[in-house]
Amino acid sequence: MKQSLYRFLSVALFILALGLIGCSEEDSPAASTPTKPTVPQTSFSGPNTTSSNEFVQQAKFSSSFFNVYGEMFRSFASMPGTQNGNVWTYSETNEGLTVKVTTTLLANGSYTWSIEMNGLYTDDDTTIQVVNWKAFEGTSSADGKTGTWRMYNYNTATPILDMNWATDAAGVETGSMSFYDKGTKISQVDILNNPNGSGSLTSYVKGATALYKTMEVMWNADGTGTYKIYNEAGAITEQGTF
């Protein structure tokens, strides 16, 4: 999970930075995109508390992690890009790496998204030659509040991360993120946010035969809450309040 998490964050932050560079370099181009696609939207949050409890901090970090990918698209979507019918393309090259974001509007009003990279990509001080690497692909609803997301390993179609999110009519946000190692799911994080600020976050890891619940954090609207830690047998090994 740590490797997948690091890779996702490093790629996401690079794409965000590259998009911002493109925005700063753009000077009122003559041909800009006349209509912008709706950027995928998530606004998950953890407990509203200053507690330094390690499990509270994990819940806060994990909740914010769900929101990272949306920032990638906002940076690129603010660029002019080009439009050909229902397809928008945003591209930027920096330090030997070209990142291309392609968005397609479907007949039902939803969108497909893909991010492709070509060139030299540096990951943890290692430079990798990527060729037509589809780093990310996914879908989002017309309003951006529901969708799915997948990240792939370098130059392969092997997934390392899956994500889905949804907001229902009552404003309840739910999300799930899964991490893979060589195509096998090794961990999962589920989150729920209620409109009043209460919510929950549950994490799972791969055991001997299947995923099992390792942590559950539940919080109230005022930021107070409880946490429970489980072993593979399902027994609670630690619990407390905050």
Secondary structure, DSSP 8 states (H G I E B T S, - for coil): -HHHHHHHHHHHHHHHHHHHHHHHH----SS--SS------------S-----HHHHHHHHHHHHTTHHHHHHHHHHTS--EEETTEEEEEEEETTEEEEEEEEE-TTS-EEEEEEEEEEEEETTEEEEEEEEEEEEEEE-TTSSSEEEEEE-TTSS-EEEEEEEEE-TT--EEEEEEEEETTEEEEEEEEEE-TTS-EEEEEEEE-SSSEEEEEEEEE-TTS-EEEEEE-TTS-EEEEEE-
